[in-house]
Amino acid sequence: MVEPVAAEPAVVAAAAVDKNSIMSNQKILELRDIKREFRMGSEIVRALKGVSFDVVAGEFLTIMGSSGSGKTTLLNTLGCLDKPSDGTYLLDGVDIKKLGRNELAKLRNAKIGFVFQAYNLLPRTSALENVELPLLYNPTLSAKERKERAVKCLEAVNLADRLDHTPNQLSGGQQQRVAIARALVNEPVMILADEATGNLDSRSSYSIMALMQDLNAQGKTIVFVTHEPDIASFSSRTIMLRDGKVIKDSPNENRKSAREMLDSLPKTEDY
């Protein structure tokens, strides 16, 4: 725990976020000795070499690693887009290795909310319709219920006044907020973000990370892949990958507040 006297204001604010966040001992992710091998011609590439860690409900984890570290392969595994060659991966208690392609697709849609670097929004579709999209695969919901849930999620990311805007009418930061609302709409057990601030300027990046910290404080489990140390400092824990192995797994003792960082930016800059 950071001593209030010695801590910077940003760290103190983040500590308040930690105090109010909803944590439990329920394991959302369980990885045991995960290995992934690919055959490239006559050679075998070992992308993951025995990765093991857990993520509990309400945790905010960042995963870091340089090119070739196995970060993308791990992301694909966590997102149920790929299966490990060996080892065990349980997502909310479900062993993904035992599932077929269609079962994996249903699990992804129900359990994981994806946020991508490039937003991946449908270009000629409104923010509301983009957020409704994952719900179309849920036959138990009526059109009215889909709309109500989508509106609620857009309100949660402060875009209640942009429901009918298409992506080209929104800034990069606003498009990413739509993507986050879309990730939330199915009430997943985990938000999985891949370089979600990679295309954004500093102000928009801090704004997105402040939103992530707010969601985490409400109990959302977040796994955020990034190569930026300053972005990782907003999470509660960081895992570092190198050559397909976890070389460091540690809590962020001096966790910073993205909202404090956002407020510290010069007000005179033209955004």
PyMOL commands that set and color helices and strands:
alter all, ss='L'
color gray80, all
select helices_A, chain A and resi 9-20+71-78+96-98+101-111+127-137+143-156+160-162+167-169+172-184+202-217+229-232+258-264
alter helices_A, ss='H'
color red, helices_A
select strands_A, chain A and resi 27-40+43-56+60-64+86-91+94-95+112-116+190-194+222-225+237-242+245-251
alter strands_A, ss='S'
color yellow, strands_A
deselect
rebuild
show_as cartoon
